Amino acid sequence: MRELDTCVTGGTQTHAADGMACVVVASVGKAKELSRRPEISVEVIAKMEIRGEASCMPEGPALAVKKLLPQVGLTMDDFCVVKSHNPFAVNDICFSKVHNYDWKKMNKTGCSLVWGHPQGPTLTRIAVEAIDEAARLGGGYVLVMGCAAGDVGIAAIFRVTDAGGR
């Protein structure tokens, strides 16, 4: 496929599939009791929701991350996992350009294009998969982001630690 710059094609839209996911909220003790890996800890560092210009949905996640990073004192180099809800491939192209970030470092274990949009709570599933990926890597900072409603950008940062405190 030719290089995409500012266009959206039918080839970048998701198909109908099931992206269902859920999160169980529990006390730290109960979570450790139920977990297959009780040595892993997950902390929400920060989140951001932002509205961009009307109908500029692909820019939303990039704008949310741009506003969030200075508030937490992190840079894109600090993340071991970066995952995005990208119902259109142009979302990741936009993010890559805004943050001068190599899109090949994003969504290393897959992305929401394979689950369908908007059939399920894809950002929840992305967060779960990103946290799992970080745990398998030994811990670190995780960035997840997504878009909604034509102009909304959402981003969240998590810290995943193992018993070694990484």
C-alpha positions in Angstrom: 0.0 0.0 0.0 1.3 3.4 -0.8 2.5 5.7 1.9 -0.4 7.5 3.6 0.0 11.2 4.5 -3.3 13.1 4.9 -5.8 10.6 3.4 -8.1 8.0 4.9 -8.9 5.0 2.8 -11.3 2.1 3.2 -8.3 -0.1 3.8 -7.7 1.6 7.2 -11.2 1.0 8.7 -11.9 -1.9 11.0 -14.2 -4.8 10.3 -17.0 -6.0 12.5 -15.5 -8.1 15.3 -15.7 -8.4 19.0 -13.4 -6.2 21.1 -15.0 -7.0 24.5 -13.1 -6.6 27.7 -13.7 -5.8 31.3 -11.8 -4.8 34.4 -12.5 -6.1 37.9 -11.8 -3.5 40.7 -10.5 -5.1 43.9 -8.5 -4.3 47.0 -4.8 -4.8 46.7 -5.0 -7.9 48.9 -7.9 -9.5 46.9 -6.1 -8.6 43.6 -2.9 -10.4 44.8 -5.0 -13.4 46.0 -6.7 -13.7 42.6 -3.7 -13.0 40.4 -1.6 -15.5 38.6 1.3 -13.1 39.1 0.9 -11.4 42.6 4.4 -9.9 42.4 3.2 -7.5 39.7 1.8 -4.2 40.7 -0.1 -1.7 38.5 -0.4 2.0 39.3 -2.4 4.6 37.5 0.0 7.6 37.1 -2.3 10.1 35.3 -5.0 10.4 32.6 -6.1 13.1 30.2 -9.2 13.8 28.1 -9.1 16.6 25.6 -11.3 17.9 22.8 -9.7 18.9 19.5 -11.3 20.7 16.6 -14.6 19.3 15.4 -14.2 16.3 13.0 -10.4 16.1 13.7 -10.7 12.8 15.6 -7.3 11.4 14.5 -5.5 14.2 16.2 -7.2 13.7 19.6 -4.9 11.0 21.1 -1.8 13.0 20.1 -3.2 16.2 21.6 -4.1 14.4 24.9 -0.6 12.9 25.2 1.0 16.2 24.3 -0.8 17.9 27.2 -0.3 14.9 29.6 3.5 14.3 29.3 4.6 17.7 30.8 2.3 17.3 33.7 4.0 14.0 34.8 7.5 14.8 33.7 7.9 12.0 31.3 8.9 11.8 27.6 8.1 9.3 24.9 11.5 7.7 25.6 10.3 6.7 29.1 7.7 4.2 27.9 8.3 0.4 27.5 4.8 0.0 25.9 2.8 2.4 23.8 -0.6 1.2 22.5 -3.4 3.1 20.8 -7.0 2.6 19.9 -6.7 3.3 16.2 -9.9 2.7 14.4 -8.2 4.3 11.5 -4.5 3.9 10.7 -4.2 7.6 10.2 -4.5 8.0 14.1 -1.1 6.4 14.5 0.4 8.4 11.6 -0.8 11.6 13.2 0.5 10.6 16.6 3.9 9.7 15.1 4.2 13.1 13.4 3.1 15.2 16.4 5.5 13.4 18.8 8.3 12.5 16.3 7.8 8.9 17.5 8.5 5.8 15.4 5.1 4.2 14.7 6.8 0.8 14.5 7.4 1.0 18.3 3.6 1.2 18.9 1.1 -1.6 19.2 3.8 -4.3 19.1 1.4 -7.0 20.2 -1.5 -5.9 18.0 -4.0 -3.1 17.9 -7.7 -2.4 17.9 -7.9 -2.6 14.1 -8.3 -6.4 14.5 -11.1 -6.3 17.1 -13.6 -4.1 15.3 -14.9 -0.7 16.0 -16.9 0.4 17.9 -18.3 -3.0 18.8 -16.5 -3.3 22.1 -14.7 -1.4 24.9 -11.5 -1.3 23.0 -9.6 1.1 25.2 -10.1 -1.2 28.2 -8.8 -4.1 26.2 -5.8 -2.1 25.0 -5.0 -1.1 28.6 -5.2 -4.7 29.8 -3.0 -5.9 26.9 -0.5 -3.1 27.4 -0.2 -3.8 31.1 0.3 -7.5 30.4 3.0 -6.7 27.8 4.8 -4.5 30.3 4.7 -7.2 33.0 6.2 -9.7 30.5 9.0 -7.1 29.8 9.8 -6.8 33.5 7.9 -3.6 34.2 8.0 0.1 33.2 5.8 2.9 32.1 2.8 2.2 29.8 1.0 4.7 27.6 -2.4 4.0 26.2 -4.5 6.3 24.1 -7.7 6.5 22.1 -10.2 8.7 20.4 -14.0 9.1 20.4 -16.9 11.1 19.2 -15.3 12.9 16.3 -12.9 15.1 18.3 -12.1 13.6 21.7 -8.6 12.3 22.7 -7.9 10.2 25.8 -4.6 9.1 27.2 -3.5 7.3 30.4 -0.2 6.4 31.9 0.4 3.3 34.1 3.4 2.1 35.9 3.9 -1.6 36.1 6.4 -2.9 38.7 7.6 -6.4 39.6 8.7 -7.6 43.0 12.2 -6.2 42.2 10.7 -2.7 42.1 11.6 -1.8 38.5 
